Amino acid sequence: MLIAGLLFLCAAAVSAAFGARALVGSAPEGGVQKVLRAVAPTQLAAAVMLAAGGIIALSGRAAPALLVLCVLGAVGTVSAGVWQGARYAQATARRQALACNRIGACANCTSRCREI
């Protein structure tokens, strides 16, 4: 269980680092940065779940089912965050494309006009 605990804690540190990196800094300008910032809270939540699993594994009283539950919870949380971020990005792109397709709107549009 020592190796599992260390792996959990390393995964928690990586998840927390990616989440914190997305939150720190200036306001995002591009679509990708906005999606990464939207996913950051779920990455931090997954880091907490993985850290809890690591502490439980290091305590020596860990049931394998509990560790699997921590992993599935962390993966499910990040997956849900990524799905919501992708939906947000798609809705934003669709609104922008619709605004560009209005008559005379392309003169003021900052992006390429395209059909949906």
N, C-alpha and C positions, 0 to 999 in steps of 0.2 A: 504494500500500500504506500510505501515511501515514494516509489517512482511515480505512481499515479497522482499522489498529492503534489509532487513537484511539477508534474506536467500540467495539472490543473492550475497551479499558481502561475506558471509561465504563460499559459494561455490567457489567464485573467489579466496579467500585466500587458500582454500584447493587445488584447481587446481594449483595455483602458487607454493605452497609448494612442491607438488609432482613433478612439472616440474623443479623447482630449485634443488631439491634433486637429481634428475637424472643427472643434468648437473654438479653439484659440485662433486669434488673428482677426483680420478685417472682415467686413461683410463680403460674402461670396458674390462674385460677379457672373460667373458662368453657370450653366445648368448642372454640370457635374458637381461643382462645389456646393451648390444648393442641396442636391440630393445627398451628398456626403454629410453635410451639416444636419440634414433631417434624420439621417440614420445614426448619428452620434449618440443620442440618448439611449437607443436600444443597445448600442455597443457597450455603453457604460453599465447598463442593467445586466447584460450578459457577463461582464467582468465581475460584477458582484456575485452572480450565481456561480461562476467558475471558482471564484475565491472561496466561497462557502463550501463548495465541493472539495477544494484542496485542503481546507482546514479540517473538514470531516475526515478526509482520507488520512491526513497526518495524525489525527487523534488516535487512530488504531481501532476505532469502534465503527468503522464504516461498513454498511451493507452495500454490496455491489448494486443493488436496485436503486439505492439512494444516489449513488454516483452517476448511474445512467440517467436518472431523472434530472440531475443537475445539468448534464450535457445536453439532453433533449430540450430542456427549458431554455438554455442559453442559445442553442441553434434555432429553436423556434422563435425566440424573441428577436434575434437578428434577422431571420427570414421575414417575419412580419414587418419589421421596420424597412427592409429593403423593398418589399412589395408596396408598402405605402409610399415610399420615396419615389418609386418608379411610376406609380399612379399620379403623383403630384407633378412629376416632370412631364408626363404625357399630357395631362390636362393643361399645364402651362403652355406647352408647345402648340396644342390645339387652339387655345385661346389666341395666341399670338398669330397663328396662321389665319384664323378667321378674321382677325382685325386687319391683317394685311390684304385679305381678299375683298374687302369692301371697296366700293368704287371711290377712287381718289385717295385711298389710304396708303397706297404704296409710296407715294411721294414723301410721306412722313415716317415711313417704316424704317427701322434700323436693321432689320434682318431681311433675308431673301424671301420674297413672296413665293408661295407654293400652294399647290392644291392639296387637299386633305384626302 
